[in-house]
Amino acid sequence: MSSLLLAEPWLRGIAANRAAPSDVLLRLLAPQGRVAWTTLCQERALPPEVVEAVVTHPAQAVRRAFARNRHAAPEQRGRLVDDPDALVRADLVSGPRPRLNRAAPLPDDVLEILLTTRDEHRRDQLLTAEEIRQELQFSGQIPASFRRRMPDHPNPALRAQATNLWQWLSPGQRDALLADPDPTVSEAARDRNQTLDPAAMEASLPERACHSRNHLLINYAVSHAVAEQCLAEGRDLWSLARNPHTPGDIVARLAHDPDPDVRKQVAARADLGPSLLAGLAQDPDSAVRARALLQPLPRTWPQRDALDQVVGHAVECVGAVGEMFVEPGTSWYEACAASPDPQLRRVAATCPRLSEELVPRLAEDADEDVRHLLAYNHPLAPPALVLDAFIATPRQRPYLLTLPRLPRTGLDHLLDHDDPDVRALAASDAGLAQPPVRLLADPEPRVRQAAATNPRLPLDLVSALLDDPEHAEGAAANPNLAADRLHELLDLCELPGATAS
C-alpha cells in the first residue's frame, strides 16, 4: 500500500509512541504533521525540549492543544499565560482535558496575570479579559489557598476581586476592604457589601423569573417583604429554603411547605434548631426524613455544601469533588468515614486528605459507591480498587486512564472481557504471559490498536502491521520500533527534518 495512504495513522501512532526520542517528536511539529498535533501536544507527556518547541510554536493549534494537556506540569502550561492568541489563553484557563472538578492549580504568578490583565480593545479581539477570567473561576485551577490570600494581596486588582468572596470573608477582612486606600477596592467592597443588605437586595431583585433573580434569592440577604411575597405567590421557595440568610421565622414556615423538595432543602440547613429538625425527621416524605437524619446538630454551611455535592447523585456524575473556598475540616470527613450511613462514607471518600489509616477501611467498604469515590479521589487508593472503578464506571474512564495508580500490568485475566475498553487496557499490558496476537483480530478497532502497541509482539510482526491500515497506527506507537525506523516512517510521510542514516 502507498506510504502516503498510511501517513495519517503512522503520524498519529508515532506521536503516541512513548519511546520516541525528542528528535522524532520535534519533526511532527512541521505543518505536514498537523494530523498528529492533538495526540502529541495534548494527550501525552513531553520531554522538556519538545515542550519548549510547542509553547513557542507559530501554529495556534499546537499551543491550544498543549494548553489542555493534563500530563503537562502547571508551570509548563502556565508559560502560555502571555500568549498573543486569546483562544490559547482561554484553553489554558479552561483547564486540562479530561476536565475534572479538581485540577492541579496554576502557579500564583500565572493566576495573578490572568486575574488582573486588562483588555487591549483590538478589533480582532475574540474574547475579553473578563470572559477569560470568568472561565478561570470555574476551572478548578485557582486553589482556595490563593483565594484566601487575595483580600490582603499587595495587588489592588486582586483585593478588588476578593470582594466577590464577600460572604465568606471575616468581618475584619470586610472592614479592611471597605477602608482600602485604593478607591477601586473600596468601591467594589461597598458594592459587594450590599449582598448582606436586605433592602438593597429587595431594590435590585428582578420581578421576572431569570438567573439573576434566582442567584439573589439563593445567596443574598433576604428581607421579610421579599420572603412574604414569595410565600404569597408560591414562587422561588426552593431558593429561599436554600439561602443561608433567609429569616428564621420564614424558614420555619418553609419547613411545612407542601412541596417536599422545599422541605428537603430546609432539612439540610446548618442553622436549624433541635425542635425544627426533630419535626423534619418525622416528615411524611422519606427523602425529607433521610436528609434531616443524615447529619446531627451542630452543622456548618460548608458541611452542607460538601454533602450536596455527593448525596443524591450517581457516583459516575460525582467524580472528583471540587475544592471549596471554605472546606469542612479533615476531622469531619474522618467522622463521616466511621458513619453507619453509606451516604456519609461516600462524602468521606471524596476527601484526598483522609489519613492513610482510613483508606483500607473505605477500600473494603460494603458500598460500591464508597469504594469508587475513594478510587477517584484519594492518592493512596489501592491500584486494584482503581482498576475495579475503571471496569465498573465507564463515564470516569478518561479520567482514570490519567492516574498512575491504574494498573497497566497483570491484566491477563481481562483479555476476554466483554467491554472493549477493558480488553484494550489489557491488550496493552507489557507484562502479558503471551503476546496478544489474537486480539489483533478483535472486532473493536480500539482493541486491535492497543494490541498492536504491545511491546510483547515480535518486531517482525510489528513491521508487517505497519503496512496494514487496520493496525498501522497502533504499530507505529509500539515502543519496540527503533528511532531510525521512526525516522524512516517520517521520511516516507514527507516530513522535513534529518533523514535517518
N, C-alpha and C positions, 0 to 999 in steps of 0.2 A: 504494500500500500504506500502511496506517496507520503513522504515525510511531512509535507505541508498539511495534509489532511489530519495528521496526528499531532500537529503543532500545539493546538489548544490543550488537549489532555496532557501532553508532555510538559508544557509550561506550568499548568496548574499543579501537576504532580511534583515537579522539581521545586516549586515554591513551597510545597508542604513537606519536602524531604528534610527530616531533622538532621541528617548527616551532611547535607550540602554545605560546603565551605562558603565563606563570605564572598570570594571572588565569583562563585557561581551565582549566588543570590543577587549580587550587585548587577550582573548582566540583565537580570529580569526587570530592572528598573528602566531599561530602554523603552521607548514608545512601542516597539514591536512586542514587548512583554505585557502589554496592558491587561490581557485576559487573566494574568496571574496576580495582578496587583492586590486584589482583595484578600486572596489566600496568603500572600506574602506579608502584607503590611498590617492586616487586621487579625489574622487567625493563628498566629504563631509568635513565639519569642524570637528576637533577632539579635545577632551579635552587635556590639557597640558601633563598629564601622558601618554596618548596614543601617542602623538607627540614624547615624549622622547623615548618611545619604538620603534617607527618607524624609527627615524633618526639614531638609534644605532642598528637597526635590522641586523642580518647577511645576510639576503637574499637580493640580488641586486634588485629583482623585487619589493620588498616593498619600498626600498629607491627611486628607479626610479619613481614609481607611486607618491610618496609624492613630489618629485621634480617638478611634473607637477600639483600640487594641487592648483587650483585657490582660494579655500576657506582658504588656509593657509596664515598667515601673511608672508611678505617677510623675516622678521627676522627668522621665523621658517624654511622656505625653505632654507634660506642662511646658515643654520648650515651644509648643505651638501657641502659647498664650498671646504672642505678639504677631501671629501670622497675619499677613495683609488681607487674607480672604476671610470674610465674616462666616462663611459656611464651615470653614475649617475650625474656627473658634467655637461655632455653635456645636459642632460634633464633639469637640473637646469637653464642653460644659455639659452636654447631654449624657456623657459617661460611656464607659466601655460596654461592649456587647459580648455575651448576652447581658441585658440590663437587669440589674438587681436593685432591691431597695438599699442594701448595704454595699457600699463600694469603697475602695481604698481612697482616702481623701487626697485631694491635690495639695501640693506644698503651700505653705502660708503665703509666700511671696506671689505665687501664681493666683491664689484666691484674691489677694489684695488688688492685683491688677485688674482682674475680671470684674470685681465688685465696684471699682472706682473709675474705670475707663469711661470717658465721655465720647459722644458721637462726633464724627468728623463732618457730618452733614454733606456727604458727597451724593451726587445724583445717582450713582450706581450702587449705593448702599442698600444691600438686600435685607439686612437685619440691623436693628438698632442695638446699641449697647444695653439698653434696658431690656429688650427682648432676650438677649443672651444672658443677662443676669437672672431673669425670671426662670429660664431653663436651668441654670446652675442651681437655683434654690431648691429645685425638686429632683436633682440628680443623685443625691446621697453622697456627694463629694465634698460637702462642707461639714467637717466634724463639729459636734456640739461643743467641743473644747474651743474651737475657733470662734464660734458664735458667742460663747460666754466671755471671751476677751474683747469683743467688739465694743461694748459700752465704755471701756477705758482705753481704747486704741488711740495712739497718737495721731492717726489719720482722721480728720474730722468727717470725711466722707463715710468712713466705716462707723463712726459714732452715730452719724445721722441714720445709717441703715439699721443700727442696733435698736432704734426706736420701733422698728417693725416687730420686735420681740417684747413689746411693752408689757403685755400681761404676764410674762414670765420673769420680768425684772424685779429686783427688790425695790422697796420704797426708796432706799438710799440711792440706788442707781437711777431711778426715775428723777429724783430731785436733782442729781448731778447733771443729768442731761437737760433738764428744764433750765438749769442755770449755766449751761455750757457757754463759754465765751464766744464760740463760733455761732453767728446768727442762723446759719443753715441748720445746725444741730438743734439749737433751742427751739427754732420754729417747727422743725419736724417733731420734736418732743411735745410741744404744745398741741400739735395736730393729733398725735397718737394718744395723748392723754385724754382725748375726748372718748376714746373707746371705753373708759371707765366712768363716763358721764351719761347717765340715763337720758337726760334732757337732750344732749347733743345727738345721741343715737336716735331718739324719737324724731328729732328735726330732720335727720338725713335719711330716715327709713323710707324706701320707695313703697308706694302703695301696691303696685303691680307685682305679681309673682315673678321673681328673677333671681339670678345667682347672688346679686348684691344684697337683696333682702334676706335671703337665706343665710348668707355669711354674717350679716349683722345680728340676726336673731340667734345664731349659734354661738357667737363669740363675744359680742359686745354687752356692756351693762344694759339691763332692760328696765324700763320704767313700768310702774304699775299700770299706767294708762295703756301702754302698748300691749302688755300682757293681758289686760282685761279685754281689750278689743279683739285680740287673737282668740281668746276663750269664747267671746260672744259670737264671733264669726266661725268658730270651729276650724281655723286655719293655722298652719305653722306650729301646731302643738308639739310635734316631734322635735322641732328645733328648740323650742322653749324648754322642753324636758331635758335636752342635752346641754343647754347653756349653763356653765358654772355660776353665772351672775343672776340667774332667774330668782326673784324674791322667794323666800321660804314659804310664804302662805300660798303663792301660786304653785309651787312645787307640790304642796300638799293636795291641792285640788287636782293637779295633773295625775297624781297617784291614783285617782279614782275615775280617770277618763275612760270612756267606753272602748277606746282603741287600745288593744294590748301592746302594740308597738310603742305607743306613748308611755304606757306604764312600765314597759321593759326598760326604756331609757331612764325613767325615774329610778328604777330598781338598781341601776348601775352607778348612780351618782355617788360622789365621795362625801357629800355633805348631809346625808340622811341621818335623822335621829333614830334612836332604837325603836321607838313606837311605830314610826312610819315604815321602817324596814321590816318590822315584825308583821305588819299588815300586808305588805307586798309578798312576804314569804308564804302567805296563805292565799295568794291571789288565785282566782279560778282558772287562770291560764297557766299552763305548765311552763311555758318559756319565761314568763314573768317570775314565777316562783323560783325557777332554776337560776335566773340572773341575780335575784335577791339573795339566794342562799349561797351563791358561788363564793362570795368574799365577805368575811365578817368585818365588823367595825373595829377599830378605825380604818379608814381608807384614805388614799390620796388620789388626786386627779391624774397624775402620771400613771398610777397603777390602773386606773380606769382605762386610760388610753392604750396601755400595753395589752390589757385584756381584750379590748375592742379589735386590736389587730389580728387576734387569733381566734377568739371564741365565735363560733357560728360560721366559720369559713372552712371550706375544704382545704386540706393540707397542701394540695398542689397549687392552690391560689395564694397561700400564705408565703411560702418560700422563705427567703431571708428577711427578717423583720428589720425595718429601717431604724436608724438611731434617732432618738427623740432629743429635743433640746433639754428637757428635764426628764431623766430616766429614773425609774424606781431603783433603789439600791440593790446590790447583788444579794444581800441577805433576804430581801423579799422574794427574789426569784428562787433562792435556795429553799425558802419555806414552801413555795409553790411546788418545788420538786418533791417534797415529802408529803404532799396532799393526797388524800384518797381519791380526789376528783381528777379524772384524766384531763379535763379542760385546763386546770391549773398546772398540771405537769406538762401539758403542751406549751403553755406560756413559758414555763421554766426552760424548756428545751430550745427556745429561741434565743436564749442569753449566751453569748460566746464567752462570758466571764465566769460561768459556773465553775466551781472548784473541780479539780481533777478527780477528787474522791466521788463526786456525784455522777460523773459521766458513765461509769459502768452500770450504775443502777438504772439510769434512764435508757441506756443502750439495750437493756434487757426488759424494758417496760412491757407490760401486757398490752398496752395500747399502741397500735401500729403507728398512729399519727405522732405520738411522742417520739418514737424511735426515728421516724423520718425527719421530723423537725430538728432533732439533735444532729442528724447527718448533714442537714443543710447548713447548720449554724455554728456548730462547735468545732474548733480546730483540733480537738483531741478525739473526735468521734472515731470509733474503730473502723478500719478500712472495710471489713465485712459488712458493717452497717451501711456504709456509703454505697457499696455495691448493691445491697438489698434495696436501698432507696432508688437507685438508678433503674433497677428492674421494675419496681412497683409504681413509680411515679413518672410516666413519660414526659409530662409537661416540664419537669425540672431537669431533664437530661442535658440540655445545652449548658446549664449552669454546672451540673455535677461533673461534666466532662472537663471542666476547667480546674477541678480540685485535685491537688496532688495526692489526696487520700484515697481517691478512687483506684482500686486495684487494676493494674494493667497486665498482671501475670497470674498464673494459677487459675485460668479460666477454661480449662479443657471441658469441664462439665457443662459449659454453656454453649458449646459449638452447635448443638442441635436444638437450641431454644426456639420456641415458636415466634418470638419477637425478633424481627430482623435487626433492630438496633442493638439488641443484646448479642445476637450472633456476630454482628460487625465488631463489637467490642472484643469478643472472644477471638475472632479471626485475626485480630492484630496483635495478639499475645505473642511476644517474642520468646516466651518460655514454654510453648506447647510441646507436648511429647513428640508429636509428629507435625510436619509442615501441613498447613490447612489446604492441601491441594484440592480436595473435593469441594471446598467452599468456593473455589474459582468458578464453579458451575451453579452456584446458588441462584435461585430465581430473582433475588433482590440485587440491584446494581450496587448499592452501598456495601453489601456483604462481599460481593466479588471484589470491589475496590479495596476494602480493608484486607482481604486475604492476599491480594497482590502486593500489599505493602509489607507483608510479614517477612522479617529477615531470616526466618527458618526455611524459606523457599530456596531451592538451588539456584545459583546465579545464572546457569544456562536457561532455566525456566523463566526467570525474571526477564532475561534478554529477549526471549521469544514473546513474552507477554507485551513487551513494549511495542510490538508490531500489530497487536490485536486491539481494535478500537474499544472493546468492552473492558479491557484491562490496562490500557496504556497509562491512564492517569495514576492508578494505584502502583503500577510497576515503576513509574518514574519517581514515585515517592519512596521506593524501597531503599532503606539505608545501606544495603549491600552494594549499591552502584557506586563505583569509584568516581572521584571528582573528574578524572579525564573523560569518563563515559558521559557524565552530565554535561560537560563542556561540548562533547561531540553532538549531543542532542540539541543543545542550544545553537550550535553551528547549523545543524540541519533545519532549525526553525528560523534561520537567517537573522539571529540576534547579533548585534555588534559586540565586540569585545575580543579579548585574547583568545585565539584559536588554540584548542588543546593540542599539545605536542604528541 
